[in-house]
Amino acid sequence: MKITRVSSVVYRQPIKAGPKITFGGDARDAFETLLVRVETDAGITGWGEAFPHRVWPALRLLIDNLIAPACIGADASDIAGTMQMLAYRYHNVGRAGPLMYIFSGIDTALWDIAGKAAGKPIYKLLGGASIDKIPAYASLLRYGDTATVVRVVEEALSRGAKHVKIHETGKDEITATAQLLAKHKAGSLMVDVNAHWTVPEALAATAPLRGLGLKWVEEPVWPPEDFAGARKVKESGIGVAIGENTLTLTDFARLIDGRFVDYVQPSVAKIGGISVARDIYDMANKAGVAVAPHSAYFSAGLIATAHVIAALSPAPMLERLYVDLDDDPFGGWYEPKDGYVTVPQGPGLGIEPDLKLLEKRRVN
């Protein structure tokens, strides 16, 4: 089965009315998604997602002008061989970052094709037993205001969320959220500070948080690849998670082997797709290190993450950005019910995008 075409599709989903939010330091009123579409001579089409935030214009140029032509004629059924060919051919362009985001989309699309050819969902191809749902945690965007954070968390809990992650750095916002979850007898609280602090700042800022029962503080130090600094925060007595900006399998191996943190967080749309996420899970599970995938996106990458978690995680939990969007081409499958999302059971990813909606929201 040969690849006949690889193309990119960028679409934009507006955020429904609500409080002003920031994401990655930018004000937001919509999210862009970059899909990678792989077509074959067997008539099977696969879909993947390349991490899109802020970099999708560059990714689209790279896919359409550099990567796509190299894929034509490659064996779609030989995922490892095809991805190795691309890695060797373009390693001098970069071993991490945008190029790896593109490889993530292609790899996921090839797994989608493999599942469709076999008539099985991806999680079963990965060796997983039957599973129909996964606990999801509400991953809030950044508000920077205690009253707003509390109000949004209250709303998330009222809609069935049991676990919450906030993207705040202030002691007041974090403490108020912890108290609110305790009041409601809810589940875990995670805090993502997006590598906001130096090591001394992180140690000082997390000291008053140690009694709040946080599951983890995410990316507590800058730069995010300062594994030794993250370990200092962990050793101070608070759970630590990093990994969304750890972008090679070699670095994940070092992170896991060194037991630098409590949770490693590969991002399926950044790290190289389902294949590399599977390898990270294999290393981490053998080492007894917990995996909590990063999945701050909405389409094929999030679906792929659900399949990987369903197949490989001893303690499954899926990150779901807590934001309401209009016109979801993948049918809003990610909407949690009573704190759970449904694992798609169809072949491959299990969900096909609505091509009319893709065209409606397409960014040219």
Secondary structure in CASP SS format (residue, H / E / C, confidence):
PFRMAT SS
TARGET T0000
AUTHOR 0000-0000-0000
METHOD secondary structure of the structure
MODEL  1
M C 1.00
K E 1.00
I E 1.00
T E 1.00
R E 1.00
V E 1.00
S E 1.00
S E 1.00
V E 1.00
V E 1.00
Y E 1.00
R E 1.00
Q E 1.00
P E 1.00
I E 1.00
K C 1.00
A C 1.00
G C 1.00
P C 1.00
K C 1.00
I E 1.00
T E 1.00
F E 1.00
G C 1.00
G C 1.00
D E 1.00
A E 1.00
R E 1.00
D C 1.00
A E 1.00
F E 1.00
E E 1.00
T E 1.00
L E 1.00
L E 1.00
V E 1.00
R E 1.00
V E 1.00
E E 1.00
T E 1.00
D C 1.00
A C 1.00
G C 1.00
I C 1.00
T E 1.00
G E 1.00
W E 1.00
G E 1.00
E E 1.00
A E 1.00
F C 1.00
P C 1.00
H C 1.00
R C 1.00
V C 1.00
W H 1.00
P H 1.00
A H 1.00
L H 1.00
R H 1.00
L H 1.00
L H 1.00
I H 1.00
D H 1.00
N H 1.00
L H 1.00
I H 1.00
A H 1.00
P H 1.00
A H 1.00
C H 1.00
I C 1.00
G C 1.00
A C 1.00
D E 1.00
A C 1.00
S C 1.00
D C 1.00
I H 1.00
A H 1.00
G H 1.00
T H 1.00
M H 1.00
Q H 1.00
M H 1.00
L H 1.00
A H 1.00
Y H 1.00
R H 1.00
Y H 1.00
H H 1.00
N H 1.00
V H 1.00
G C 1.00
R C 1.00
A C 1.00
G C 1.00
P H 1.00
L H 1.00
M H 1.00
Y H 1.00
I H 1.00
F H 1.00
S H 1.00
G H 1.00
I H 1.00
D H 1.00
T H 1.00
A H 1.00
L H 1.00
W H 1.00
D H 1.00
I H 1.00
A H 1.00
G H 1.00
K H 1.00
A H 1.00
A H 1.00
G C 1.00
K C 1.00
P E 1.00
I H 1.00
Y H 1.00
K H 1.00
L H 1.00
L C 1.00
G C 1.00
G C 1.00
A C 1.00
S C 1.00
I C 1.00
D C 1.00
K E 1.00
I E 1.00
P E 1.00
A E 1.00
Y E 1.00
A E 1.00
S E 1.00
L C 1.00
L C 1.00
R E 1.00
Y C 1.00
G C 1.00
D C 1.00
T H 1.00
A H 1.00
T H 1.00
V H 1.00
V H 1.00
R H 1.00
V H 1.00
V H 1.00
E H 1.00
E H 1.00
A H 1.00
L H 1.00
S H 1.00
R C 1.00
G C 1.00
A C 1.00
K C 1.00
H C 1.00
V E 1.00
K E 1.00
I E 1.00
H C 1.00
E C 1.00
T C 1.00
G C 1.00
K H 1.00
D H 1.00
E H 1.00
I H 1.00
T H 1.00
A H 1.00
T H 1.00
A H 1.00
Q H 1.00
L H 1.00
L H 1.00
A H 1.00
K H 1.00
H C 1.00
K C 1.00
A C 1.00
G C 1.00
S C 1.00
L E 1.00
M E 1.00
V E 1.00
D E 1.00
V C 1.00
N C 1.00
A C 1.00
H C 1.00
W E 1.00
T C 1.00
V H 1.00
P H 1.00
E H 1.00
A H 1.00
L H 1.00
A H 1.00
A H 1.00
T H 1.00
A H 1.00
P H 1.00
L H 1.00
R H 1.00
G H 1.00
L H 1.00
G C 1.00
L C 1.00
K C 1.00
W E 1.00
V E 1.00
E E 1.00
E C 1.00
P C 1.00
V E 1.00
W C 1.00
P C 1.00
P C 1.00
E C 1.00
D C 1.00
F H 1.00
A H 1.00
G H 1.00
A H 1.00
R H 1.00
K H 1.00
V H 1.00
K H 1.00
E H 1.00
S C 1.00
G C 1.00
I C 1.00
G C 1.00
V E 1.00
A E 1.00
I E 1.00
G C 1.00
E C 1.00
N C 1.00
T C 1.00
L C 1.00
T C 1.00
L H 1.00
T H 1.00
D H 1.00
F H 1.00
A H 1.00
R H 1.00
L H 1.00
I H 1.00
D H 1.00
G C 1.00
R C 1.00
F C 1.00
V C 1.00
D C 1.00
Y E 1.00
V E 1.00
Q C 1.00
P C 1.00
S E 1.00
V H 1.00
A H 1.00
K H 1.00
I H 1.00
G C 1.00
G C 1.00
I H 1.00
S H 1.00
V H 1.00
A H 1.00
R H 1.00
D H 1.00
I H 1.00
Y H 1.00
D H 1.00
M H 1.00
A H 1.00
N H 1.00
K H 1.00
A H 1.00
G C 1.00
V C 1.00
A E 1.00
V E 1.00
A C 1.00
P C 1.00
H E 1.00
S C 1.00
A C 1.00
Y C 1.00
F C 1.00
S C 1.00
A H 1.00
G H 1.00
L H 1.00
I H 1.00
A H 1.00
T H 1.00
A H 1.00
H H 1.00
V H 1.00
I H 1.00
A H 1.00
A H 1.00
L H 1.00
S C 1.00
P C 1.00
A C 1.00
P C 1.00
M C 1.00
L E 1.00
E E 1.00
R E 1.00
L E 1.00
Y C 1.00
V C 1.00
D C 1.00
L E 1.00
D C 1.00
D C 1.00
D C 1.00
P C 1.00
F C 1.00
G C 1.00
G C 1.00
W C 1.00
Y C 1.00
E C 1.00
P C 1.00
K E 1.00
D C 1.00
G C 1.00
Y E 1.00
V E 1.00
T E 1.00
V C 1.00
P C 1.00
Q C 1.00
G C 1.00
P C 1.00
G E 1.00
L C 1.00
G C 1.00
I C 1.00
E C 1.00
P C 1.00
D C 1.00
L H 1.00
K H 1.00
L H 1.00
L H 1.00
E H 1.00
K H 1.00
R H 1.00
R E 1.00
V C 1.00
N C 1.00
END
